[in-house]
Amino acid sequence: GEAFGEHDMLYHGRFVFPEMVHVPLLVRAEGLPRGGVVDTPCSLTDLAPTVLELAGVPVPAGLDGVSLRH
């Protein structure tokens, strides 16, 4: 996310306003239903396990994050 003048600031700052930390991530891939939405909070650490699972590659033990496919 970016700030474009909201809260009297530009770019990134030391604050965590929702528009800076809640950023949508759109993924289109075979094996994912169209229009699917993950309602629970997730992180970019969940992206690697998700991509690996979609590619049919085993997720290494100890990898941070969880697949968002389920």
N, C-alpha and C positions, 0 to 999 in steps of 0.2 A: 504494500500500500504506500501511498504518498499523501502528503498534505499539500493542498493547493490554496493556502490562505485561511483554512479553517483554524480556529483557536489562535489566530494571529501568528501563525508560523508557516514556513515553507519547507518543503523537502522533509528529511527525517530529523527527528529531534530526540530528546531524552524521554519523551512521553509515549504512552501506549494507548492512544485513542483508538476506538473501534475501527475507524476507517483506515488506520495504519496497520492493524494487526489481523483483522478479519478480511482476508482477501480470497475471493472465489478461485477455485482451481477447476478447470474444465478438462476432462479427459475423454477422448473417444478412442475406443479400442475394441477389437473383436473379443467377445466374451463378456462385455459389459452391456447391460440393458440400456437402451436409449431413454433419456430422461431420468435416469437413476440419480438419487440424491442421498448423500451421506449427511444425516442430520446431527450426528455427534461431532464434537470438536475433534479435529485431527491436526496433524503437523506434517511438515515436509519430510520428516523422518519416516512417515508412513508411505511415501511415494516409492522408495526403492523396493520394499517388500511387495507392493501392489504391482509394479511393473514386472518384477521377477516372476510373480505368480501368473500374471497374464501371459508371459512368454513361456511358461511351462518349465521354468528353471527353479530348482529347489532354493528356498530361502535359507541362507546360512544361519546356523545357530548363533545366537548372540547379537544378531543384527538388530539395531534399534528400530522401533516402529512395528506396525502391524498392517497386514493387507487390508485395503479398504474395499476389496471386492465383495466381501460378505456382509 
